[in-house]
Protein backbone atom coordinates (compact mmCIF):
# COMPACT_ATOMS: atom_id res chain seq x y z
CA UNK A 1 0.00 0.00 0.00
CA UNK A 2 1.35 3.41 -0.97
CA UNK A 3 2.20 5.89 1.79
CA UNK A 4 -0.61 8.23 0.74
CA UNK A 5 -3.14 5.40 0.91
CA UNK A 6 -1.95 4.46 4.40
CA UNK A 7 -2.25 8.07 5.56
CA UNK A 8 -5.80 8.31 4.21
CA UNK A 9 -6.69 5.04 5.94
CA UNK A 10 -5.34 6.38 9.24
CA UNK A 11 -7.31 9.60 8.75
CA UNK A 12 -10.47 7.56 8.20
CA UNK A 13 -9.82 5.70 11.45
CA UNK A 14 -9.25 8.97 13.30
CA UNK A 15 -12.51 10.38 11.96
CA UNK A 16 -14.41 7.20 12.88
CA UNK A 17 -13.14 7.39 16.47
CA UNK A 18 -13.88 11.10 16.79
CA UNK A 19 -17.43 10.87 15.45
CA UNK A 20 -18.47 7.77 17.36
CA UNK A 21 -20.45 9.89 19.85
CA UNK A 22 -21.54 12.81 17.63
CA UNK A 23 -25.03 13.65 16.39
CA UNK A 24 -26.19 12.58 12.89
CA UNK A 25 -25.83 16.05 11.39
CA UNK A 26 -22.06 15.98 11.96
CA UNK A 27 -20.98 12.36 11.96
CA UNK A 28 -18.67 9.91 10.22
CA UNK A 29 -21.00 9.59 7.25
CA UNK A 30 -21.05 13.34 6.68
CA UNK A 31 -17.26 13.21 6.57
CA UNK A 32 -17.36 10.17 4.27
CA UNK A 33 -19.60 12.02 1.82
CA UNK A 34 -17.42 15.13 1.93
CA UNK A 35 -14.31 13.04 1.26
CA UNK A 36 -16.05 11.27 -1.62
CA UNK A 37 -17.06 14.57 -3.20
CA UNK A 38 -13.63 16.06 -2.55
CA UNK A 39 -12.03 13.30 -4.62
CA UNK A 40 -14.57 13.75 -7.45
CA UNK A 41 -14.16 17.51 -7.52
CA UNK A 42 -10.37 17.26 -7.30
CA UNK A 43 -10.30 14.96 -10.30
CA UNK A 44 -12.62 17.23 -12.30
CA UNK A 45 -10.79 20.41 -11.36
CA UNK A 46 -7.25 18.95 -11.63
CA UNK A 47 -6.44 19.55 -7.97
CA UNK A 48 -4.17 17.48 -5.71
CA UNK A 49 -6.41 14.53 -4.83
CA UNK A 50 -4.36 13.46 -1.80
CA UNK A 51 -4.47 16.90 -0.16
CA UNK A 52 -8.18 17.25 -0.86
CA UNK A 53 -9.11 13.83 0.50
CA UNK A 54 -6.92 14.15 3.58
CA UNK A 55 -8.28 17.60 4.45
CA UNK A 56 -11.83 16.34 3.91
CA UNK A 57 -11.41 13.47 6.36
CA UNK A 58 -10.01 15.82 9.01
CA UNK A 59 -12.03 18.98 8.39
CA UNK A 60 -14.67 18.64 11.12
CA UNK A 61 -12.28 17.50 13.83
CA UNK A 62 -11.73 21.16 14.71
CA UNK A 63 -15.37 22.29 14.37
CA UNK A 64 -16.23 24.58 17.28
CA UNK A 65 -19.66 22.92 17.55
CA UNK A 66 -17.96 19.61 18.26
CA UNK A 67 -15.09 20.71 20.53
CA UNK A 68 -14.65 22.60 23.77
CA UNK A 69 -11.73 24.50 22.25
CA UNK A 70 -11.17 25.05 18.53
CA UNK A 71 -7.57 26.07 19.19
CA UNK A 72 -6.81 22.91 21.15
CA UNK A 73 -8.52 20.75 18.54
CA UNK A 74 -6.47 22.37 15.77
CA UNK A 75 -3.26 21.73 17.70
CA UNK A 76 -4.19 18.06 18.07
CA UNK A 77 -4.88 17.69 14.36
CA UNK A 78 -1.64 19.46 13.48
CA UNK A 79 0.28 17.13 15.79
CA UNK A 80 -1.38 14.12 14.16
CA UNK A 81 -0.48 15.38 10.70
CA UNK A 82 3.17 15.91 11.65
CA UNK A 83 3.31 12.35 12.97
CA UNK A 84 1.76 10.79 9.86
CA UNK A 85 2.69 13.07 6.96
CA UNK A 86 6.39 13.56 6.29
CA UNK A 87 6.02 16.56 3.98
CA UNK A 88 5.87 19.83 5.96
CA UNK A 89 4.34 21.75 3.05
CA UNK A 90 1.51 19.23 2.83
CA UNK A 91 0.91 19.57 6.57
CA UNK A 92 0.74 23.36 6.30
CA UNK A 93 -1.57 23.11 3.30
CA UNK A 94 -4.05 20.80 5.03
CA UNK A 95 -4.05 22.93 8.19
CA UNK A 96 -4.68 26.07 6.14
CA UNK A 97 -7.65 24.43 4.44
CA UNK A 98 -9.38 23.16 7.55
CA UNK A 99 -8.76 26.44 9.42
CA UNK A 100 -10.41 28.62 6.79
CA UNK A 101 -13.10 26.50 5.12
CA UNK A 102 -15.87 26.95 7.71
CA UNK A 103 -18.99 28.84 6.60
CA UNK A 104 -19.11 31.41 9.45
CA UNK A 105 -22.12 33.21 7.97
CA UNK A 106 -20.42 33.33 4.56
CA UNK A 107 -17.93 35.93 5.82
CA UNK A 108 -14.75 33.83 5.77
CA UNK A 109 -11.83 34.87 3.60
CA UNK A 110 -11.62 33.26 0.16
CA UNK A 111 -9.75 29.99 -0.05
CA UNK A 112 -6.22 30.59 -1.32
CA UNK A 113 -5.62 27.32 -3.15
CA UNK A 114 -7.59 25.18 -5.59
CA UNK A 115 -7.48 22.33 -3.08
CA UNK A 116 -9.05 24.56 -0.44
CA UNK A 117 -11.79 25.55 -2.85
CA UNK A 118 -12.47 21.91 -3.68
CA UNK A 119 -12.77 20.77 -0.06
CA UNK A 120 -14.91 23.76 0.86
CA UNK A 121 -17.23 22.99 -2.05
CA UNK A 122 -17.44 19.32 -1.06
CA UNK A 123 -18.46 20.29 2.47
CA UNK A 124 -21.01 22.81 1.23
CA UNK A 125 -22.56 20.35 -1.20
CA UNK A 126 -23.35 18.07 1.73
CA UNK A 127 -25.22 20.92 3.39
CA UNK A 128 -27.75 21.29 0.57
CA UNK A 129 -30.21 19.12 -1.34
CA UNK A 130 -31.99 16.13 0.19
CA UNK A 131 -29.17 15.28 2.59
CA UNK A 132 -28.76 18.92 3.55
CA UNK A 133 -32.43 19.02 4.50
CA UNK A 134 -32.08 15.83 6.55
CA UNK A 135 -29.03 17.22 8.33
CA UNK A 136 -30.81 20.51 9.11
CA UNK A 137 -33.66 18.71 10.83
CA UNK A 138 -31.30 16.30 12.58
CA UNK A 139 -29.36 19.24 14.01
CA UNK A 140 -32.57 20.98 15.08
CA UNK A 141 -33.62 17.84 16.91
CA UNK A 142 -30.21 17.55 18.54
CA UNK A 143 -30.31 21.14 19.81
CA UNK A 144 -34.01 21.18 20.69
CA UNK A 145 -35.02 23.73 18.07
CA UNK A 146 -38.57 23.63 16.63
CA UNK A 147 -39.26 22.67 13.02
CA UNK A 148 -40.82 26.02 12.19
CA UNK A 149 -42.09 29.11 13.94
CA UNK A 150 -44.01 31.62 11.82
CA UNK A 151 -42.89 35.21 12.23
CA UNK A 152 -44.55 37.09 15.05
CA UNK A 153 -45.82 40.69 14.65
CA UNK A 154 -42.65 41.79 16.47
CA UNK A 155 -40.55 39.86 13.89
CA UNK A 156 -38.58 38.18 16.61
CA UNK A 157 -35.50 36.22 15.64
CA UNK A 158 -36.38 32.60 14.99
CA UNK A 159 -33.99 29.70 15.53
CA UNK A 160 -35.66 26.82 13.73
CA UNK A 161 -34.89 24.16 11.17
CA UNK A 162 -36.72 26.11 8.47
CA UNK A 163 -34.96 29.37 9.34
CA UNK A 164 -31.66 27.57 8.76
CA UNK A 165 -32.55 27.37 5.08
CA UNK A 166 -32.52 31.17 4.87
CA UNK A 167 -29.58 31.70 7.20
CA UNK A 168 -27.32 29.31 5.31
CA UNK A 169 -28.56 26.57 2.99
CA UNK A 170 -30.11 28.73 0.27
CA UNK A 171 -27.05 30.99 0.26
CA UNK A 172 -24.53 28.27 -0.47
CA UNK A 173 -25.25 27.91 -4.19
CA UNK A 174 -23.84 31.36 -4.90
CA UNK A 175 -20.76 30.67 -2.77
CA UNK A 176 -19.46 27.61 -4.63
CA UNK A 177 -15.91 27.94 -5.92
CA UNK A 178 -15.75 25.42 -8.74
CA UNK A 179 -17.78 24.90 -11.89
CA UNK A 180 -18.49 21.26 -11.07
CA UNK A 181 -19.85 22.07 -7.62
CA UNK A 182 -21.88 24.98 -8.97
CA UNK A 183 -23.64 22.69 -11.45
CA UNK A 184 -24.53 20.22 -8.69
CA UNK A 185 -25.61 23.04 -6.36
CA UNK A 186 -28.00 24.44 -8.96
CA UNK A 187 -29.90 21.14 -9.03
CA UNK A 188 -29.96 20.82 -5.25
CA UNK A 189 -31.13 24.42 -4.86
CA UNK A 190 -34.20 23.70 -6.99
CA UNK A 191 -34.99 20.68 -4.83
CA UNK A 192 -34.76 22.70 -1.62
CA UNK A 193 -37.02 25.42 -2.96
CA UNK A 194 -39.55 22.79 -4.04
CA UNK A 195 -39.34 21.23 -0.57
CA UNK A 196 -40.00 24.56 1.14
CA UNK A 197 -43.04 25.19 -1.06
CA UNK A 198 -44.43 21.78 -0.10
CA UNK A 199 -43.61 22.35 3.58
CA UNK A 200 -45.43 25.68 3.74
CA UNK A 201 -48.44 24.24 1.90
CA UNK A 202 -48.72 21.40 4.41
CA UNK A 203 -48.10 23.75 7.35
CA UNK A 204 -51.00 25.95 6.28
CA UNK A 205 -53.24 22.94 5.65
CA UNK A 206 -53.44 23.51 1.92
CA UNK A 207 -52.25 20.04 0.85
C-alpha positions as MATLAB code, in Angstrom:
seq = 'XXXXXXXXXXXXXXXXXXXXXXXXXXXXXXXXXXXXXXXXXXXXXXXXXXXXXXXXXXXXXXXXXXXXXXXXXXXXXXXXXXXXXXXXXXXXXXXXXXXXXXXXXXXXXXXXXXXXXXXXXXXXXXXXXXXXXXXXXXXXXXXXXXXXXXXXXXXXXXXXXXXXXXXXXXXXXXXXXXXXXXXXXXXXXXXXXXXXXXXXXXXXXXX';
ca = [
       0.000    0.000    0.000;
       1.352    3.411   -0.971;
       2.202    5.888    1.788;
      -0.609    8.227    0.736;
      -3.142    5.403    0.913;
      -1.950    4.458    4.398;
      -2.253    8.065    5.563;
      -5.796    8.312    4.214;
      -6.686    5.041    5.940;
      -5.335    6.379    9.243;
      -7.309    9.600    8.752;
     -10.470    7.558    8.204;
      -9.817    5.701   11.450;
      -9.249    8.970   13.305;
     -12.508   10.376   11.962;
     -14.406    7.205   12.883;
     -13.138    7.389   16.466;
     -13.880   11.096   16.791;
     -17.428   10.874   15.450;
     -18.474    7.768   17.364;
     -20.455    9.895   19.847;
     -21.541   12.815   17.633;
     -25.026   13.646   16.393;
     -26.189   12.581   12.892;
     -25.826   16.054   11.391;
     -22.062   15.981   11.957;
     -20.985   12.361   11.956;
     -18.666    9.909   10.217;
     -20.997    9.585    7.253;
     -21.050   13.336    6.676;
     -17.259   13.209    6.569;
     -17.358   10.175    4.273;
     -19.597   12.024    1.821;
     -17.415   15.129    1.931;
     -14.311   13.036    1.261;
     -16.048   11.266   -1.625;
     -17.057   14.569   -3.199;
     -13.629   16.063   -2.550;
     -12.034   13.303   -4.625;
     -14.573   13.748   -7.447;
     -14.158   17.508   -7.522;
     -10.365   17.264   -7.296;
     -10.295   14.965  -10.303;
     -12.619   17.230  -12.304;
     -10.785   20.410  -11.363;
      -7.252   18.949  -11.630;
      -6.438   19.555   -7.970;
      -4.173   17.482   -5.705;
      -6.412   14.529   -4.832;
      -4.365   13.458   -1.797;
      -4.466   16.902   -0.162;
      -8.179   17.250   -0.864;
      -9.107   13.833    0.500;
      -6.921   14.149    3.581;
      -8.279   17.598    4.448;
     -11.829   16.337    3.907;
     -11.412   13.473    6.363;
     -10.010   15.820    9.007;
     -12.027   18.985    8.394;
     -14.673   18.638   11.122;
     -12.276   17.499   13.827;
     -11.726   21.164   14.709;
     -15.370   22.292   14.372;
     -16.229   24.578   17.281;
     -19.659   22.925   17.550;
     -17.958   19.607   18.262;
     -15.093   20.713   20.532;
     -14.648   22.599   23.767;
     -11.727   24.502   22.249;
     -11.173   25.053   18.532;
      -7.566   26.071   19.188;
      -6.809   22.912   21.153;
      -8.517   20.752   18.540;
      -6.468   22.370   15.770;
      -3.260   21.732   17.703;
      -4.187   18.060   18.075;
      -4.884   17.695   14.356;
      -1.637   19.457   13.478;
       0.283   17.130   15.786;
      -1.382   14.115   14.163;
      -0.479   15.380   10.702;
       3.169   15.910   11.646;
       3.306   12.347   12.968;
       1.756   10.790    9.856;
       2.689   13.075    6.959;
       6.392   13.564    6.293;
       6.019   16.563    3.984;
       5.868   19.827    5.958;
       4.341   21.749    3.050;
       1.506   19.230    2.833;
       0.906   19.567    6.565;
       0.736   23.362    6.296;
      -1.573   23.107    3.301;
      -4.051   20.802    5.025;
      -4.045   22.931    8.187;
      -4.676   26.070    6.138;
      -7.649   24.430    4.439;
      -9.381   23.165    7.553;
      -8.761   26.443    9.420;
     -10.406   28.617    6.786;
     -13.104   26.500    5.118;
     -15.873   26.954    7.709;
     -18.993   28.839    6.600;
     -19.113   31.405    9.452;
     -22.117   33.213    7.971;
     -20.420   33.333    4.564;
     -17.927   35.930    5.816;
     -14.748   33.832    5.765;
     -11.828   34.870    3.597;
     -11.623   33.262    0.165;
      -9.747   29.991   -0.046;
      -6.224   30.592   -1.319;
      -5.624   27.317   -3.152;
      -7.586   25.179   -5.587;
      -7.476   22.331   -3.083;
      -9.046   24.561   -0.442;
     -11.788   25.553   -2.846;
     -12.465   21.912   -3.678;
     -12.773   20.773   -0.058;
     -14.912   23.760    0.864;
     -17.232   22.991   -2.047;
     -17.441   19.322   -1.065;
     -18.457   20.295    2.473;
     -21.008   22.813    1.231;
     -22.562   20.348   -1.201;
     -23.349   18.066    1.734;
     -25.224   20.925    3.395;
     -27.752   21.294    0.566;
     -30.207   19.117   -1.339;
     -31.992   16.132    0.194;
     -29.173   15.285    2.587;
     -28.759   18.920    3.554;
     -32.433   19.018    4.502;
     -32.084   15.826    6.549;
     -29.032   17.219    8.333;
     -30.810   20.508    9.108;
     -33.662   18.707   10.831;
     -31.305   16.298   12.583;
     -29.359   19.237   14.011;
     -32.570   20.975   15.075;
     -33.622   17.841   16.906;
     -30.211   17.547   18.543;
     -30.308   21.136   19.813;
     -34.010   21.175   20.691;
     -35.025   23.730   18.066;
     -38.569   23.634   16.626;
     -39.260   22.671   13.023;
     -40.820   26.020   12.193;
     -42.093   29.106   13.938;
     -44.009   31.622   11.817;
     -42.888   35.214   12.235;
     -44.550   37.092   15.050;
     -45.819   40.688   14.651;
     -42.653   41.786   16.467;
     -40.553   39.858   13.886;
     -38.576   38.182   16.615;
     -35.502   36.216   15.635;
     -36.385   32.595   14.986;
     -33.993   29.699   15.532;
     -35.657   26.818   13.733;
     -34.894   24.157   11.169;
     -36.720   26.110    8.468;
     -34.959   29.374    9.338;
     -31.657   27.572    8.765;
     -32.554   27.374    5.078;
     -32.521   31.166    4.870;
     -29.580   31.700    7.200;
     -27.323   29.312    5.310;
     -28.563   26.570    2.988;
     -30.106   28.726    0.268;
     -27.055   30.992    0.257;
     -24.529   28.268   -0.472;
     -25.249   27.915   -4.192;
     -23.841   31.357   -4.903;
     -20.759   30.666   -2.773;
     -19.462   27.609   -4.630;
     -15.907   27.945   -5.916;
     -15.746   25.419   -8.743;
     -17.781   24.899  -11.893;
     -18.485   21.261  -11.070;
     -19.848   22.072   -7.618;
     -21.882   24.982   -8.966;
     -23.637   22.694  -11.447;
     -24.531   20.224   -8.690;
     -25.606   23.038   -6.358;
     -28.001   24.439   -8.957;
     -29.904   21.135   -9.031;
     -29.963   20.820   -5.255;
     -31.135   24.419   -4.856;
     -34.202   23.698   -6.994;
     -34.994   20.678   -4.830;
     -34.757   22.700   -1.618;
     -37.024   25.424   -2.962;
     -39.551   22.791   -4.039;
     -39.343   21.227   -0.574;
     -39.998   24.556    1.140;
     -43.037   25.187   -1.060;
     -44.430   21.782   -0.100;
     -43.606   22.350    3.583;
     -45.431   25.681    3.739;
     -48.443   24.237    1.904;
     -48.721   21.401    4.408;
     -48.099   23.751    7.352;
     -50.998   25.947    6.280;
     -53.236   22.938    5.654;
     -53.437   23.509    1.919;
     -52.254   20.043    0.854;
];
